[in-house]
Amino acid sequence: MAKRTVIQILTGRPTSDGGGVRLVRVITPESKLDPFLMLDEFDSDEPNDYIAGFPSHPHRGFETVTYMLDGHLLHEDHLGNRGDLVAGGVQWMTAGRGIIHSEMPQQIAGRMRGFQLWLNLPARDKMKPAGYRDLDPEEIPHVRLGDSEVTVVAGTFHSDGIDPVSGPVVGGATDPLYLDLAIRPGATIPVGIPSGHTALVYVFEGGVEINGQRVAKGSLGHLSDGDSVDITAGSESGRVLLLAARPLREPVVSYGPFVMNTVAEIEQALRDFRSGQLTE
């Protein structure tokens, strides 16, 4: 097997979005990590950092995956969907040709922590009807490896000596793998990753090593190609997101909440939104 190594380390930048929610933007479209467009981390126990939430706004041309670790959000969209996103839950939304939705905190105190990932869609799927899945914590499998644990949000977790475990979302155009690995001090978790997939490791607690390369908290490791990676925690525990997906190798033109393949398509999205036809 070819082991993946770290070929690039990126760090996020503090910013705000929505109604003024403070977050760290780890990936942007300019990062060129096809098919990953954006990764935001939000984490605060100060209500003023998150209470304004994400009022009604549009999307077209990609998917959003919101994974909550702490807190409670309410999602509502123009299709009539309404779902509670609680700690351990996931909202998987395919914007397709267009969706208008909001994500608003359902708490006035306490910690709000989680991630939102933007995952590109191929040109053939960008104008398909919008879709939405609300994944309760009970639907998402957890794999115990001694004192370590792997949460399988999407794809199939392969590791030495255990049977494969699939998450609630499998397949699709980019065949995504989305894992949350909580690794005890000194332990190593080997993870199988399909060759050819873009693969990333984002450390949000502690720190880890990958083939001797240290990846610290708040850092994103872009991995080389291969079919597996070994992730090792140091003297303290480490917790990471492991993200992998098949690259689309298509042009990407983005403007705010719209991600298409050409400038003309972005201009059409803007016209459709202004005329009220984005979701028709």
C-alpha positions as CSV (number, residue, x, y, z in Angstrom):
1,M,0.0,0.0,0.0
2,A,1.1,3.6,-0.7
3,K,1.0,5.7,2.4
4,R,-0.1,9.3,2.1
5,T,2.1,12.0,3.5
6,V,1.6,15.8,4.1
7,I,2.5,17.9,1.1
8,Q,1.1,21.2,2.2
9,I,-0.1,22.7,5.5
10,L,-2.7,25.5,5.5
11,T,-4.1,27.6,8.3
12,G,-7.4,29.3,8.5
13,R,-8.2,32.9,8.9
14,P,-10.7,34.5,11.3
15,T,-13.7,36.0,9.6
16,S,-17.5,36.4,10.0
17,D,-20.4,35.4,7.9
18,G,-24.2,35.3,8.0
19,G,-25.5,37.8,10.5
20,G,-22.1,38.3,12.0
21,V,-21.1,34.8,13.2
22,R,-17.5,34.6,14.1
23,L,-15.7,31.7,12.5
24,V,-12.4,30.4,11.1
25,R,-12.3,29.9,7.3
26,V,-10.0,27.0,6.7
27,I,-10.6,26.4,3.0
28,T,-11.7,28.9,0.3
29,P,-12.2,28.3,-3.4
30,E,-8.8,29.9,-4.0
31,S,-7.2,27.0,-2.0
32,K,-7.8,24.8,-5.1
33,L,-8.5,21.6,-3.2
34,D,-10.9,20.2,-5.8
35,P,-13.7,19.3,-5.0
36,F,-13.6,21.0,-1.6
37,L,-14.7,24.6,-1.9
38,M,-14.8,25.9,1.7
39,L,-14.5,24.7,5.3
40,D,-15.6,26.9,8.1
41,E,-15.0,26.1,11.8
42,F,-17.2,27.9,14.4
43,D,-16.5,27.5,18.1
44,S,-17.5,29.9,20.8
45,D,-19.3,30.0,24.2
46,E,-19.9,33.8,23.8
47,P,-23.4,34.3,22.5
48,N,-22.5,37.5,20.7
49,D,-20.3,35.5,18.5
50,Y,-23.1,33.3,17.1
51,I,-26.5,34.6,18.2
52,A,-27.3,36.4,14.9
53,G,-27.0,33.1,13.0
54,F,-27.3,32.8,9.3
55,P,-30.6,34.5,8.2
56,S,-32.2,33.6,4.9
57,H,-29.7,33.3,2.0
58,P,-29.4,31.6,-1.4
59,H,-27.1,28.9,-2.8
60,R,-26.6,27.3,-6.2
61,G,-24.3,24.7,-7.7
62,F,-22.8,22.8,-4.7
63,E,-23.5,20.9,-1.5
64,T,-23.2,22.0,2.1
65,V,-22.4,19.7,5.0
66,T,-23.0,21.1,8.5
67,Y,-21.6,19.0,11.4
68,M,-22.5,20.1,14.9
69,L,-20.4,19.2,17.9
70,D,-22.1,21.4,20.4
71,G,-25.2,23.6,20.3
72,H,-28.5,23.7,18.5
73,L,-29.4,25.2,15.1
74,L,-32.8,25.3,13.3
75,H,-32.7,24.9,9.5
76,E,-35.6,26.1,7.4
77,D,-35.7,26.4,3.6
78,H,-38.1,27.5,0.7
79,L,-39.0,23.8,0.1
80,G,-40.7,23.7,3.5
81,N,-38.0,21.7,5.1
82,R,-37.5,22.4,8.8
83,G,-35.0,20.5,10.9
84,D,-33.2,20.7,14.2
85,L,-29.5,20.3,14.0
86,V,-28.2,19.2,17.5
87,A,-24.9,18.1,18.9
88,G,-23.6,15.1,16.9
89,G,-26.0,15.7,14.0
90,V,-25.4,16.5,10.4
91,Q,-27.3,18.6,7.8
92,W,-26.5,17.5,4.2
93,M,-27.9,19.9,1.7
94,T,-27.7,19.8,-2.0
95,A,-28.3,23.2,-3.4
96,G,-28.5,22.2,-7.0
97,R,-30.2,24.8,-9.1
98,G,-31.1,26.8,-6.1
99,I,-32.2,26.9,-2.5
100,I,-33.0,29.7,-0.1
101,H,-32.5,28.8,3.6
102,S,-31.6,29.9,7.0
103,E,-29.7,28.4,9.9
104,M,-30.5,30.1,13.3
105,P,-29.3,29.3,16.8
106,Q,-31.8,27.9,19.2
107,Q,-29.9,28.9,22.3
108,I,-29.0,32.1,24.0
109,A,-26.1,30.8,26.0
110,G,-23.6,27.9,26.0
111,R,-21.1,26.6,23.5
112,M,-21.8,26.6,19.7
113,R,-19.2,24.4,17.9
114,G,-19.1,22.7,14.5
115,F,-18.1,22.8,10.9
116,Q,-19.6,23.7,7.5
117,L,-18.1,22.1,4.4
118,W,-18.9,23.2,0.9
119,L,-18.5,20.3,-1.6
120,N,-18.6,21.0,-5.3
121,L,-21.1,19.4,-7.8
122,P,-20.2,18.4,-11.3
123,A,-21.5,20.5,-14.1
124,R,-24.2,17.9,-14.9
125,D,-25.6,18.2,-11.4
126,K,-25.5,21.9,-10.8
127,M,-29.0,22.6,-12.0
128,K,-30.7,19.5,-10.6
129,P,-33.5,20.0,-8.0
130,A,-32.4,20.9,-4.5
131,G,-32.4,18.2,-1.8
132,Y,-31.9,18.0,1.9
133,R,-31.1,15.4,4.6
134,D,-31.3,15.9,8.3
135,L,-29.1,13.2,9.9
136,D,-29.8,12.6,13.6
137,P,-26.8,11.6,15.9
138,E,-28.3,8.1,16.1
139,E,-27.9,7.6,12.4
140,I,-24.2,8.2,12.4
141,P,-22.0,5.2,13.3
142,H,-19.2,5.4,15.8
143,V,-16.3,2.9,15.8
144,R,-14.4,2.2,19.0
145,L,-10.7,1.4,18.6
146,G,-9.5,0.9,22.1
147,D,-9.7,4.3,23.7
148,S,-9.9,6.0,20.3
149,E,-13.1,6.6,18.3
150,V,-14.1,7.2,14.7
151,T,-17.3,8.9,13.7
152,V,-18.3,8.0,10.2
153,V,-20.3,10.8,8.7
154,A,-20.0,9.8,5.0
155,G,-18.3,7.2,3.0
156,T,-16.8,3.9,4.3
157,F,-14.2,3.7,7.1
158,H,-11.6,1.1,6.3
159,S,-8.9,0.3,8.8
160,D,-6.6,-2.6,9.6
161,G,-8.2,-5.5,11.5
162,I,-11.8,-4.3,11.5
163,D,-14.8,-4.8,9.2
164,P,-15.6,-1.7,7.0
165,V,-18.2,0.7,8.4
166,S,-20.3,2.9,6.2
167,G,-21.9,6.2,7.2
168,P,-25.4,7.4,6.2
169,V,-24.1,9.1,3.0
170,V,-22.3,6.9,0.5
171,G,-21.4,7.4,-3.1
172,G,-22.5,10.3,-5.2
173,A,-20.6,12.3,-7.8
174,T,-17.5,12.9,-5.6
175,D,-17.8,9.8,-3.4
176,P,-16.9,11.7,-0.2
177,L,-15.3,10.3,2.9
178,Y,-16.0,12.4,6.0
179,L,-14.5,11.1,9.3
180,D,-14.1,12.6,12.8
181,L,-11.2,10.8,14.5
182,A,-10.7,11.2,18.3
183,I,-7.3,9.6,18.9
184,R,-5.9,8.8,22.4
185,P,-2.4,9.9,23.3
186,G,0.3,7.8,21.5
187,A,-2.3,5.9,19.4
188,T,-2.3,5.5,15.7
189,I,-5.3,5.1,13.4
190,P,-4.7,3.8,9.9
191,V,-7.3,4.8,7.4
192,G,-7.9,3.6,3.9
193,I,-8.5,6.3,1.3
194,P,-9.4,5.6,-2.3
195,S,-6.4,6.4,-4.6
196,G,-6.9,9.5,-6.6
197,H,-9.1,11.2,-4.1
198,T,-8.1,14.6,-2.8
199,A,-7.5,14.0,1.0
200,L,-7.3,16.5,3.8
201,V,-6.7,16.3,7.6
202,Y,-7.9,19.2,9.8
203,V,-6.7,19.2,13.4
204,F,-9.2,20.9,15.8
205,E,-8.0,19.4,19.1
206,G,-4.5,18.6,20.3
207,G,-2.1,17.6,17.5
208,V,-1.1,14.7,15.3
209,E,1.7,13.3,13.2
210,I,1.4,11.9,9.7
211,N,4.5,10.0,8.6
212,G,6.6,12.1,11.0
213,Q,5.2,15.4,10.0
214,R,3.6,17.3,12.8
215,V,0.2,18.9,12.1
216,A,-0.8,21.3,14.9
217,K,-4.2,22.4,16.1
218,G,-5.8,24.8,13.7
219,S,-3.8,23.4,10.7
220,L,-5.0,21.6,7.6
221,G,-2.8,19.0,6.1
222,H,-3.2,18.4,2.4
223,L,-2.1,14.8,1.7
224,S,-0.3,13.2,-1.2
225,D,-1.9,10.5,-3.3
226,G,-2.0,6.9,-2.0
227,D,-4.4,4.4,-0.6
228,S,-4.0,4.9,3.2
229,V,-2.8,7.3,5.8
230,D,-1.6,6.7,9.4
231,I,-2.6,9.4,11.9
232,T,-0.8,9.4,15.3
233,A,-1.6,11.4,18.4
234,G,1.3,12.7,20.4
235,S,1.6,13.0,24.2
236,E,-1.9,14.5,24.3
237,S,-5.0,13.3,22.5
238,G,-5.7,14.5,19.0
239,R,-9.0,15.1,17.2
240,V,-9.2,15.6,13.4
241,L,-11.5,15.7,10.5
242,L,-10.4,13.5,7.7
243,L,-12.0,14.6,4.4
244,A,-11.5,12.9,1.0
245,A,-13.4,13.1,-2.3
246,R,-13.0,12.4,-6.0
247,P,-11.8,15.6,-7.8
248,L,-14.0,16.9,-10.6
249,R,-11.3,18.6,-12.7
250,E,-13.8,21.1,-14.0
251,P,-13.5,25.0,-14.1
252,V,-14.7,26.7,-10.9
253,V,-16.2,30.2,-10.9
254,S,-17.6,31.3,-7.6
255,Y,-19.3,34.5,-6.4
256,G,-20.5,34.5,-2.9
257,P,-23.2,31.8,-2.5
258,F,-23.0,30.6,-6.1
259,V,-20.5,28.2,-7.5
260,M,-20.7,27.4,-11.3
261,N,-18.4,26.6,-14.2
262,T,-18.5,29.8,-16.1
263,V,-18.9,33.6,-15.6
264,A,-22.0,33.5,-17.7
265,E,-23.6,30.9,-15.4
266,I,-22.8,33.1,-12.3
267,E,-24.4,36.1,-14.1
268,Q,-27.5,34.0,-14.8
269,A,-27.6,32.9,-11.1
270,L,-27.6,36.5,-10.0
271,R,-30.3,37.4,-12.5
272,D,-32.4,34.4,-11.4
273,F,-32.0,35.4,-7.7
274,R,-32.9,39.0,-8.3
275,S,-36.0,38.0,-10.4
276,G,-37.1,35.4,-7.9
277,Q,-36.4,32.5,-10.3
278,L,-33.4,30.9,-8.6
279,T,-35.5,28.1,-7.2
280,E,-38.0,27.6,-10.0
